[in-house]
Amino acid sequence: MENKYEIVKALLKEQLLSSAIKPGERLPSIRAASELWSCSKNTAIRAYQELEKEHLIYSVPKSGYYAVLRSPQGKEQGEEWIDFSSASPAADVMPYKDFQHCLNRAIELYEDHLFSYSDPQGFFTLRRALEGHLAKSQVFAAPSQICVVSGAQQALHLLASMPFPNGKSAVLVEQPTFSGMLRSLDLMGVTVLGIERTMDGIDLDELERHFRNNHIKFFYTVPRFHNPLGASYTTEQKKRIAKLAKQYDVYILEDDYLADMETDGKADPIYSYDDAGKAIYVKSFSKIMLPGLRLATVVLPASLMETFRLFKASSDSSTAALSQAALELYLNCGMYDHHASLVRERYTMRMQKLAECAERLLPPPFHLRTGRGGIFSRLVLPQEISLHDLITALHSQKVRVVSTEHNYLRTFPRENGLRLSIIQTDPAKVEKGIGMIADTLSELQSSQTRGRHNIMNWI
Ligand SMILES: Cc1ncc(COP(=O)(O)O)c(C=O)c1O
């Protein structure tokens, strides 16, 4: 290390990583730091700025520098895990500093909103900003059709619980599907039917039979970068779904939680093919903004808006004013689009790395099925492989993976598989992690073969 600031930075970094300086603790002032390490104030400032760039510390105007609050979320601190299980954005991808500015500005600019209850549908000014934002994904909707919600999960829950004008009560879901939706439906005691979704889509004739015969209120679908499959519908499939919805008076609940990860300019949502007011479009901001802000938007046909507003207001009065204000600022100043493109680039690169490593490293017959982007992919395993043994063996090597069993209805035949997410794994971790999964699978396979031989000998 040639520069003094690098030495100061390294000393501080060590203290931060070892928690000698605790999360949230104020760091020495610039003057104290320059005295402590016998350096100039400029050197101390440079060291702090470099640590800030690494998101290890943050500054509060007129107050000083603080250690970033990192929630270990059950992870053993200081240990280097390879996490293929998480769906929450990684701290190193999030522009923590930008959010901080937005939130600070939001408090100043939207002070009035903080002192009162606001429209359950969301700030009008934010809905106007969302009108422009959604139009970029071919979702054309006036502010009167747009509602701001406290996360996509809230929209799914409210829609599952409220009555629909078609007077029907059952919900149809893809199998597998997002576990948060299954949990909501289960807790509410809603009648749920499943239709198999594969990397190629669904059987559209079967969908038609469900729509025709089964009193379906809405069909919940994740058309783009499906959770947990990673698959996307083709344009033809989306058009056909919209057409069937119109024909059989069934609503489509389109969960476009990864719309911002799209790299194909022609991949439009089902909403854009709906000319009958049957599509409900939900977009989460958790994967681009911070999930803790609890922000999503839903675009509703006129026939549903009044009831939805009523249910939303009775659920939480309105979405937190501070979060709404931060999103509005973030959208209007262009930071959202800028950040979304960086995240898209990073995740796309990781997905390509994942596909390449899986192809190269996984022993036959194991095969990772990847979509054309997004954050998830699925490793389907033969029934003889015990998921429990695999997950436990990987956990002992500090690799986190998650089974897809929670993505299925209890009554639906389920495939033995893992969902792999790249959201917390940089390319180096992807390579290392897939290598470890490959080795563990080979070991499990050969111990099974040995077990079978022993049984044969015994017989
Ligand atoms: C498909 C899908 N929909 C909705 C959500 C929930 O989003 P939010 O954080 O906005 O509630 C998730 C979260 O991972 C998801 O995977």
The ligand as a Gaussian input file, in Angstrom:
#p B3LYP/6-31G(d) Opt

LIG

0 1
 C      -43.342000     -13.673000      -8.176000
 C      -43.317000     -12.741000      -7.013000
 N      -44.351000     -11.940000      -6.786000
 C      -44.382000     -11.097000      -5.757000
 C      -43.336000     -11.015000      -4.862000
 C      -43.432000     -10.114000      -3.675000
 O      -43.053000      -8.806000      -3.994000
 P      -43.155000      -7.654000      -2.936000
 O      -41.856000      -7.581000      -2.208000
 O      -43.409000      -6.426000      -3.763000
 O      -44.292000      -7.942000      -2.018000
 C      -42.223000     -11.840000      -5.056000
 C      -41.091000     -11.784000      -4.128000
 O      -40.050000     -12.363000      -4.323000
 C      -42.218000     -12.721000      -6.150000
 O      -41.186000     -13.548000      -6.357000

